């Protein structure tokens, strides 16, 4: 079984169907907090790791497309 990266886990736990970018970014922070990440860790993911938000959103859009194709 392949272990998922943090950005994949976060994307899979986000609310599906959200299109507003600001709400998506807020949801990323909320998911990280729900995962038990400390404020320092959340700050790192959201502000220091330059690819984290982009990686989460890429996975999020892929998950949303996969989910939508199953419900049609």
C-alpha positions in Angstrom: 0.0 0.0 0.0 1.4 3.4 -1.0 1.7 6.0 1.8 0.0 9.3 0.9 1.8 12.6 1.1 0.4 15.3 3.4 -1.0 17.3 0.4 -2.9 14.3 -0.8 -4.4 13.6 2.6 -5.4 17.3 2.9 -7.0 17.3 -0.6 -9.0 14.1 0.2 -10.4 15.6 3.4 -11.4 19.0 2.0 -15.1 19.9 1.3 -15.9 18.9 -2.3 -17.4 21.4 -4.7 -15.9 24.6 -3.4 -14.7 27.0 -6.2 -13.8 30.1 -4.2 -10.0 30.2 -3.9 -9.9 32.0 -0.6 -12.3 29.5 0.9 -10.2 26.6 -0.4 -7.1 28.0 1.2 -9.0 28.5 4.5 -10.2 24.9 4.2 -6.6 23.7 3.8 -5.7 25.4 7.1 -8.7 23.9 8.8 -7.9 20.4 7.6 -4.3 20.7 8.8 -5.6 21.8 12.2 -8.1 18.9 12.3 -5.2 16.6 11.5 -3.5 17.7 14.7 -0.8 19.9 13.2 0.6 22.6 15.4 0.5 26.3 14.6 4.2 26.1 13.6 3.6 23.2 11.2 0.5 24.9 9.7 2.6 28.1 9.2 5.3 26.0 7.5 2.9 24.3 5.1 0.9 27.5 4.3 3.8 30.0 4.1 7.2 28.4 3.7 6.6 25.3 1.6 6.2 27.1 -1.8 4.6 24.1 -3.5 2.2 22.9 -0.8 -0.9 24.9 -1.6 -0.4 24.3 -5.3 0.0 20.5 -4.7 -3.1 20.4 -2.5 -5.2 22.2 -5.1 -4.0 20.0 -7.9 -4.9 16.9 -5.9 -8.2 18.5 -4.9 -9.3 19.2 -8.5 -8.3 15.6 -9.5 -10.3 14.2 -6.6 -13.3 16.4 -7.4 -13.2 15.3 -11.1 -13.0 11.7 -10.1 -15.9 12.1 -7.7 -18.0 13.9 -10.3 -17.4 11.2 -12.9 -18.7 8.5 -10.4 -21.9 10.4 -9.6 -23.1 10.9 -13.2 
